[in-house]
């Protein structure tokens, strides 16, 4: 993992745990996520111009990714999700986004 995990608790009590560069289209990121065993993409919402939200489950935890200011922001619905799980997600997404 290139950086340490973030710990920003949002108004909805979710945890923003990572920011990675928006180095690819959101559909490429979604397909990348779907290749990781155990991830289930549950929903995505986009305006097809600037904004996307991707929701997924992994190891019985719920997550979201949103693009903001040229980055993908990663959120855990559970603010005390085990850090090992968060690290797995970040490291897997870094394979695509940190090229």
CNS distance restraints for C-alpha pairs under 8 A (distance, minus, plus):
assign (resid   1 and name CA) (resid  87 and name CA) 7.17 0.50 0.50
assign (resid   1 and name CA) (resid  90 and name CA) 7.05 0.50 0.50
assign (resid   1 and name CA) (resid  91 and name CA) 5.35 0.50 0.50
assign (resid   1 and name CA) (resid  94 and name CA) 7.64 0.50 0.50
assign (resid   5 and name CA) (resid  17 and name CA) 5.39 0.50 0.50
assign (resid   5 and name CA) (resid  18 and name CA) 5.84 0.50 0.50
assign (resid   5 and name CA) (resid  86 and name CA) 7.90 0.50 0.50
assign (resid   5 and name CA) (resid  87 and name CA) 7.55 0.50 0.50
assign (resid   6 and name CA) (resid  16 and name CA) 6.39 0.50 0.50
assign (resid   6 and name CA) (resid  17 and name CA) 4.27 0.50 0.50
assign (resid   6 and name CA) (resid  18 and name CA) 5.53 0.50 0.50
assign (resid   7 and name CA) (resid  15 and name CA) 6.17 0.50 0.50
assign (resid   7 and name CA) (resid  16 and name CA) 6.06 0.50 0.50
assign (resid   7 and name CA) (resid  17 and name CA) 5.44 0.50 0.50
assign (resid   8 and name CA) (resid  15 and name CA) 5.49 0.50 0.50
assign (resid   8 and name CA) (resid  16 and name CA) 5.07 0.50 0.50
assign (resid   8 and name CA) (resid  17 and name CA) 6.79 0.50 0.50
assign (resid   9 and name CA) (resid  13 and name CA) 5.69 0.50 0.50
assign (resid   9 and name CA) (resid  14 and name CA) 5.76 0.50 0.50
assign (resid   9 and name CA) (resid  15 and name CA) 4.58 0.50 0.50
assign (resid   9 and name CA) (resid  16 and name CA) 6.38 0.50 0.50
assign (resid   9 and name CA) (resid  79 and name CA) 6.99 0.50 0.50
assign (resid  10 and name CA) (resid  14 and name CA) 5.40 0.50 0.50
assign (resid  10 and name CA) (resid  15 and name CA) 6.06 0.50 0.50
assign (resid  10 and name CA) (resid  16 and name CA) 7.07 0.50 0.50
assign (resid  13 and name CA) (resid  77 and name CA) 7.29 0.50 0.50
assign (resid  13 and name CA) (resid  78 and name CA) 7.73 0.50 0.50
assign (resid  13 and name CA) (resid  79 and name CA) 6.60 0.50 0.50
assign (resid  14 and name CA) (resid  75 and name CA) 6.35 0.50 0.50
assign (resid  14 and name CA) (resid  76 and name CA) 5.58 0.50 0.50
assign (resid  14 and name CA) (resid  77 and name CA) 4.47 0.50 0.50
assign (resid  14 and name CA) (resid  78 and name CA) 5.92 0.50 0.50
assign (resid  14 and name CA) (resid  79 and name CA) 5.30 0.50 0.50
assign (resid  15 and name CA) (resid  75 and name CA) 5.31 0.50 0.50
assign (resid  15 and name CA) (resid  76 and name CA) 5.15 0.50 0.50
assign (resid  15 and name CA) (resid  77 and name CA) 6.54 0.50 0.50
assign (resid  15 and name CA) (resid  78 and name CA) 6.93 0.50 0.50
assign (resid  15 and name CA) (resid  79 and name CA) 4.80 0.50 0.50
assign (resid  16 and name CA) (resid  73 and name CA) 6.92 0.50 0.50
assign (resid  16 and name CA) (resid  74 and name CA) 5.65 0.50 0.50
assign (resid  16 and name CA) (resid  75 and name CA) 4.36 0.50 0.50
assign (resid  16 and name CA) (resid  76 and name CA) 6.55 0.50 0.50
assign (resid  17 and name CA) (resid  73 and name CA) 7.80 0.50 0.50
assign (resid  17 and name CA) (resid  74 and name CA) 5.78 0.50 0.50
assign (resid  17 and name CA) (resid  75 and name CA) 5.86 0.50 0.50
assign (resid  17 and name CA) (resid  76 and name CA) 7.11 0.50 0.50
assign (resid  17 and name CA) (resid  86 and name CA) 7.35 0.50 0.50
assign (resid  18 and name CA) (resid  73 and name CA) 5.88 0.50 0.50
assign (resid  18 and name CA) (resid  74 and name CA) 5.11 0.50 0.50
assign (resid  18 and name CA) (resid  75 and name CA) 7.43 0.50 0.50
assign (resid  18 and name CA) (resid  90 and name CA) 7.09 0.50 0.50
assign (resid  19 and name CA) (resid  71 and name CA) 6.17 0.50 0.50
assign (resid  19 and name CA) (resid  72 and name CA) 5.61 0.50 0.50
assign (resid  19 and name CA) (resid  73 and name CA) 4.63 0.50 0.50
assign (resid  19 and name CA) (resid  74 and name CA) 6.31 0.50 0.50
assign (resid  20 and name CA) (resid  71 and name CA) 5.42 0.50 0.50
assign (resid  20 and name CA) (resid  72 and name CA) 5.25 0.50 0.50
assign (resid  20 and name CA) (resid  73 and name CA) 6.70 0.50 0.50
assign (resid  20 and name CA) (resid  94 and name CA) 7.40 0.50 0.50
assign (resid  20 and name CA) (resid  97 and name CA) 6.78 0.50 0.50
assign (resid  20 and name CA) (resid  98 and name CA) 7.66 0.50 0.50
assign (resid  21 and name CA) (resid  70 and name CA) 6.29 0.50 0.50
assign (resid  21 and name CA) (resid  71 and name CA) 4.36 0.50 0.50
assign (resid  21 and name CA) (resid  72 and name CA) 6.07 0.50 0.50
assign (resid  21 and name CA) (resid  97 and name CA) 6.17 0.50 0.50
assign (resid  21 and name CA) (resid  98 and name CA) 7.15 0.50 0.50
assign (resid  22 and name CA) (resid  67 and name CA) 7.14 0.50 0.50
assign (resid  22 and name CA) (resid  70 and name CA) 5.23 0.50 0.50
assign (resid  22 and name CA) (resid  71 and name CA) 4.42 0.50 0.50
assign (resid  22 and name CA) (resid  72 and name CA) 5.47 0.50 0.50
assign (resid  22 and name CA) (resid  97 and name CA) 6.84 0.50 0.50
assign (resid  23 and name CA) (resid  71 and name CA) 7.98 0.50 0.50
assign (resid  23 and name CA) (resid  97 and name CA) 5.45 0.50 0.50
assign (resid  23 and name CA) (resid  98 and name CA) 7.58 0.50 0.50
assign (resid  24 and name CA) (resid  28 and name CA) 6.43 0.50 0.50
assign (resid  24 and name CA) (resid  29 and name CA) 6.92 0.50 0.50
assign (resid  24 and name CA) (resid  97 and name CA) 6.96 0.50 0.50
assign (resid  25 and name CA) (resid  29 and name CA) 6.66 0.50 0.50
assign (resid  26 and name CA) (resid  30 and name CA) 6.12 0.50 0.50
assign (resid  26 and name CA) (resid  52 and name CA) 7.12 0.50 0.50
assign (resid  27 and name CA) (resid  31 and name CA) 6.15 0.50 0.50
assign (resid  28 and name CA) (resid  32 and name CA) 6.10 0.50 0.50
assign (resid  29 and name CA) (resid  33 and name CA) 6.18 0.50 0.50
assign (resid  29 and name CA) (resid  93 and name CA) 7.85 0.50 0.50
assign (resid  29 and name CA) (resid  96 and name CA) 7.64 0.50 0.50
assign (resid  30 and name CA) (resid  34 and name CA) 6.32 0.50 0.50
assign (resid  30 and name CA) (resid  41 and name CA) 7.62 0.50 0.50
assign (resid  30 and name CA) (resid  54 and name CA) 7.27 0.50 0.50
assign (resid  31 and name CA) (resid  35 and name CA) 6.54 0.50 0.50
assign (resid  32 and name CA) (resid  36 and name CA) 7.19 0.50 0.50
assign (resid  32 and name CA) (resid  93 and name CA) 7.77 0.50 0.50
assign (resid  32 and name CA) (resid  96 and name CA) 7.63 0.50 0.50
assign (resid  33 and name CA) (resid  39 and name CA) 6.71 0.50 0.50
assign (resid  33 and name CA) (resid  41 and name CA) 7.56 0.50 0.50
assign (resid  33 and name CA) (resid  93 and name CA) 7.59 0.50 0.50
assign (resid  34 and name CA) (resid  39 and name CA) 6.04 0.50 0.50
assign (resid  34 and name CA) (resid  40 and name CA) 6.52 0.50 0.50
assign (resid  34 and name CA) (resid  41 and name CA) 6.55 0.50 0.50
assign (resid  35 and name CA) (resid  39 and name CA) 7.72 0.50 0.50
assign (resid  38 and name CA) (resid  58 and name CA) 5.86 0.50 0.50
assign (resid  38 and name CA) (resid  59 and name CA) 6.68 0.50 0.50
assign (resid  39 and name CA) (resid  56 and name CA) 6.65 0.50 0.50
assign (resid  39 and name CA) (resid  57 and name CA) 5.67 0.50 0.50
assign (resid  39 and name CA) (resid  58 and name CA) 4.75 0.50 0.50
assign (resid  39 and name CA) (resid  59 and name CA) 7.62 0.50 0.50
assign (resid  40 and name CA) (resid  56 and name CA) 5.40 0.50 0.50
assign (resid  40 and name CA) (resid  57 and name CA) 5.21 0.50 0.50
assign (resid  40 and name CA) (resid  58 and name CA) 6.65 0.50 0.50
assign (resid  41 and name CA) (resid  54 and name CA) 7.33 0.50 0.50
assign (resid  41 and name CA) (resid  55 and name CA) 5.93 0.50 0.50
assign (resid  41 and name CA) (resid  56 and name CA) 4.10 0.50 0.50
assign (resid  41 and name CA) (resid  57 and name CA) 6.46 0.50 0.50
assign (resid  42 and name CA) (resid  54 and name CA) 7.95 0.50 0.50
assign (resid  42 and name CA) (resid  55 and name CA) 5.56 0.50 0.50
assign (resid  42 and name CA) (resid  56 and name CA) 5.03 0.50 0.50
assign (resid  42 and name CA) (resid  57 and name CA) 7.01 0.50 0.50
assign (resid  43 and name CA) (resid  54 and name CA) 6.07 0.50 0.50
assign (resid  43 and name CA) (resid  55 and name CA) 5.12 0.50 0.50
assign (resid  43 and name CA) (resid  56 and name CA) 6.94 0.50 0.50
assign (resid  44 and name CA) (resid  52 and name CA) 7.03 0.50 0.50
assign (resid  44 and name CA) (resid  53 and name CA) 5.39 0.50 0.50
assign (resid  44 and name CA) (resid  54 and name CA) 4.34 0.50 0.50
assign (resid  44 and name CA) (resid  55 and name CA) 5.94 0.50 0.50
assign (resid  45 and name CA) (resid  52 and name CA) 5.57 0.50 0.50
assign (resid  45 and name CA) (resid  53 and name CA) 5.19 0.50 0.50
assign (resid  45 and name CA) (resid  54 and name CA) 6.69 0.50 0.50
assign (resid  46 and name CA) (resid  50 and name CA) 7.77 0.50 0.50
assign (resid  46 and name CA) (resid  51 and name CA) 5.52 0.50 0.50
assign (resid  46 and name CA) (resid  52 and name CA) 4.25 0.50 0.50
assign (resid  46 and name CA) (resid  53 and name CA) 6.46 0.50 0.50
assign (resid  47 and name CA) (resid  51 and name CA) 5.84 0.50 0.50
assign (resid  47 and name CA) (resid  52 and name CA) 6.89 0.50 0.50
assign (resid  48 and name CA) (resid  52 and name CA) 7.73 0.50 0.50
assign (resid  51 and name CA) (resid  66 and name CA) 7.34 0.50 0.50
assign (resid  51 and name CA) (resid  67 and name CA) 6.13 0.50 0.50
assign (resid  51 and name CA) (resid  68 and name CA) 7.68 0.50 0.50
assign (resid  52 and name CA) (resid  65 and name CA) 7.89 0.50 0.50
assign (resid  52 and name CA) (resid  66 and name CA) 5.67 0.50 0.50
assign (resid  52 and name CA) (resid  67 and name CA) 6.06 0.50 0.50
assign (resid  53 and name CA) (resid  64 and name CA) 6.59 0.50 0.50
assign (resid  53 and name CA) (resid  65 and name CA) 5.56 0.50 0.50
assign (resid  53 and name CA) (resid  66 and name CA) 4.64 0.50 0.50
assign (resid  53 and name CA) (resid  67 and name CA) 7.24 0.50 0.50
assign (resid  54 and name CA) (resid  64 and name CA) 5.42 0.50 0.50
assign (resid  54 and name CA) (resid  65 and name CA) 5.09 0.50 0.50
assign (resid  54 and name CA) (resid  66 and name CA) 6.64 0.50 0.50
assign (resid  55 and name CA) (resid  62 and name CA) 7.42 0.50 0.50
assign (resid  55 and name CA) (resid  63 and name CA) 5.71 0.50 0.50
assign (resid  55 and name CA) (resid  64 and name CA) 4.38 0.50 0.50
assign (resid  55 and name CA) (resid  65 and name CA) 6.60 0.50 0.50
assign (resid  56 and name CA) (resid  62 and name CA) 5.98 0.50 0.50
assign (resid  56 and name CA) (resid  63 and name CA) 5.32 0.50 0.50
assign (resid  56 and name CA) (resid  64 and name CA) 6.31 0.50 0.50
assign (resid  57 and name CA) (resid  61 and name CA) 5.51 0.50 0.50
assign (resid  57 and name CA) (resid  62 and name CA) 4.58 0.50 0.50
assign (resid  57 and name CA) (resid  63 and name CA) 6.05 0.50 0.50
assign (resid  58 and name CA) (resid  62 and name CA) 6.56 0.50 0.50
assign (resid  58 and name CA) (resid  63 and name CA) 7.66 0.50 0.50
assign (resid  59 and name CA) (resid  85 and name CA) 7.66 0.50 0.50
assign (resid  61 and name CA) (resid  76 and name CA) 7.57 0.50 0.50
assign (resid  61 and name CA) (resid  77 and name CA) 7.47 0.50 0.50
assign (resid  61 and name CA) (resid  78 and name CA) 7.13 0.50 0.50
assign (resid  61 and name CA) (resid  81 and name CA) 7.31 0.50 0.50
assign (resid  62 and name CA) (resid  76 and name CA) 6.12 0.50 0.50
assign (resid  62 and name CA) (resid  77 and name CA) 5.50 0.50 0.50
assign (resid  62 and name CA) (resid  78 and name CA) 7.19 0.50 0.50
assign (resid  63 and name CA) (resid  74 and name CA) 7.31 0.50 0.50
assign (resid  63 and name CA) (resid  75 and name CA) 5.53 0.50 0.50
assign (resid  63 and name CA) (resid  76 and name CA) 4.57 0.50 0.50
assign (resid  63 and name CA) (resid  77 and name CA) 5.79 0.50 0.50
assign (resid  64 and name CA) (resid  74 and name CA) 5.98 0.50 0.50
assign (resid  64 and name CA) (resid  75 and name CA) 5.10 0.50 0.50
assign (resid  64 and name CA) (resid  76 and name CA) 6.59 0.50 0.50
assign (resid  64 and name CA) (resid  77 and name CA) 7.72 0.50 0.50
assign (resid  65 and name CA) (resid  72 and name CA) 6.30 0.50 0.50
assign (resid  65 and name CA) (resid  73 and name CA) 5.47 0.50 0.50
assign (resid  65 and name CA) (resid  74 and name CA) 4.64 0.50 0.50
assign (resid  65 and name CA) (resid  75 and name CA) 6.19 0.50 0.50
assign (resid  66 and name CA) (resid  72 and name CA) 5.57 0.50 0.50
assign (resid  66 and name CA) (resid  73 and name CA) 5.22 0.50 0.50
assign (resid  66 and name CA) (resid  74 and name CA) 6.77 0.50 0.50
assign (resid  67 and name CA) (resid  71 and name CA) 5.54 0.50 0.50
assign (resid  67 and name CA) (resid  72 and name CA) 4.38 0.50 0.50
assign (resid  67 and name CA) (resid  73 and name CA) 6.00 0.50 0.50
assign (resid  68 and name CA) (resid  72 and name CA) 6.26 0.50 0.50
assign (resid  68 and name CA) (resid  73 and name CA) 6.89 0.50 0.50
assign (resid  76 and name CA) (resid  81 and name CA) 6.99 0.50 0.50
assign (resid  81 and name CA) (resid  85 and name CA) 7.30 0.50 0.50
assign (resid  81 and name CA) (resid  86 and name CA) 7.40 0.50 0.50
assign (resid  82 and name CA) (resid  86 and name CA) 6.84 0.50 0.50
assign (resid  83 and name CA) (resid  87 and name CA) 6.06 0.50 0.50
assign (resid  84 and name CA) (resid  88 and name CA) 6.26 0.50 0.50
assign (resid  85 and name CA) (resid  89 and name CA) 6.44 0.50 0.50
assign (resid  86 and name CA) (resid  90 and name CA) 6.25 0.50 0.50
assign (resid  87 and name CA) (resid  91 and name CA) 5.92 0.50 0.50
assign (resid  88 and name CA) (resid  92 and name CA) 6.06 0.50 0.50
assign (resid  89 and name CA) (resid  93 and name CA) 6.17 0.50 0.50
assign (resid  90 and name CA) (resid  94 and name CA) 5.97 0.50 0.50
assign (resid  91 and name CA) (resid  95 and name CA) 6.62 0.50 0.50
assign (resid  92 and name CA) (resid  96 and name CA) 7.52 0.50 0.50
assign (resid  93 and name CA) (resid  97 and name CA) 6.08 0.50 0.50
assign (resid  94 and name CA) (resid  98 and name CA) 4.99 0.50 0.50
assign (resid  94 and name CA) (resid  99 and name CA) 7.70 0.50 0.50
assign (resid  95 and name CA) (resid  99 and name CA) 6.80 0.50 0.50
